[in-house]
Amino acid sequence: MTPLNITDKTGKTGKKVRGVCAAAGWLPVLLAVFSAGCAVSPPAATDAAPREPGHALEGGPLAEALKLTEKERQILSAVVDRDRQLDETGLYMMLARTAKLPELNAEQFKALDQPDYANLLQRPQHYRGRPIRLPARIYTVKRISPGHGLTPSMWWPPDRPVWILDCLVPAEPPGRTADQPIRVLSIVEPAFCQTSGQAPPEEQTSYNVQAERVDLAGVFYKVYRDKDHQGDDRDFPVVLTWQLTPAGWDLASPLPMPPKIMLIFGGVILLALVYIFLKLHTRKARRIQARTVGESPPAAPRRGDENDSSANVDPLLREAVRRYKEESKNKDAANRNG
């Protein structure tokens, strides 16, 4: 068989993205809300002690999908660790089994075993064919299919691609050792990964991504020996993945919420609160202004307003008043003389 064209490209250093949230000092409440919207929960620490990986198989759809026949058990038992062979019958048989596994919600995902990286290397037979979960960073995505990197097999459909992901598993606890590489064969495309540069066309088989942090659910297959980026022999755990989600989606919410979405959500909340604050401040200023205008004393009449108002009287009425005053004055004079 033609060996799988898998190369190690995990030596690249991922760029860390740092976000800074700032606001005016007179808006402490808004700062707190915005900081909460931008916060990203840290991934849960991996238990370094070995754990039995069989609890997720006790009943349910996972157990049913991974229930092997006698022939399949014989094929899987023939898998050899620490050799340079991946293009083998056991791989295609387990890919077919992995493709039957259902999508998990957050609770089901957390129920999967998360073994320590060293345990996968030291006890591959113990974990072989079992579902596990792992945090990882993706650096390279490579698309292969039967006849184009995969050997046609009765176990795998000829028109269905597989994606090879070069990943690093973070060390637990951080800083104890360098991040460890794994080989991931995924039956689903990591569509949420942001490519470095222009996305490849359908025919292109390989492209780089920007060190995307993911949580993956997969079936452990074997320990594979290959050259690392420095040209030295190294052992790589091989995981067949059926579910990839942005890192941290299962820690606080059953729905994925990447850090970028949380940043946008926090920004929207901040803008809404600033708008409300300014609206209330403007209304209060208008009420104070209206109350001040309503309490002002009436203006005193200006001198000469009475004379100005008499000029607007009808001339006939003014003449009638003048005659009436003269007749009244004459009558008064006549009465006094009589």
Secondary structure, 3 states (H helix, E strand, C coil): CCCCCCCCCCCCCCCCCCCCCCCCCCCHHHHHHHHHHHCCCCCCCCCCCCCCCCHHHCCHHHHHHCCCCHHHHHHHHCCCCCECCCCCHHHHHHHHHHCCCCCCCHHHHHHCECCCHHHHHHCHHHHCCCEEEEEEEEEEEEEEEECEEECCECCECCCCCEEEEEEEECCCCCCCCCCEEEEEEECCCCCCCCECCCCCCCCCCEEEEEEEEEEEEEEEEEEEEEECCCCCEEEEEEEEEEEEEECCHHHHCCCCCCHHHHHHHHHHHHHHHHHHHHHHHHHHHHHHHHHHHHCCCCCCCCCCHHHHHHCCCCHHHHHHHHHHHHHHHHHHHHHHHC
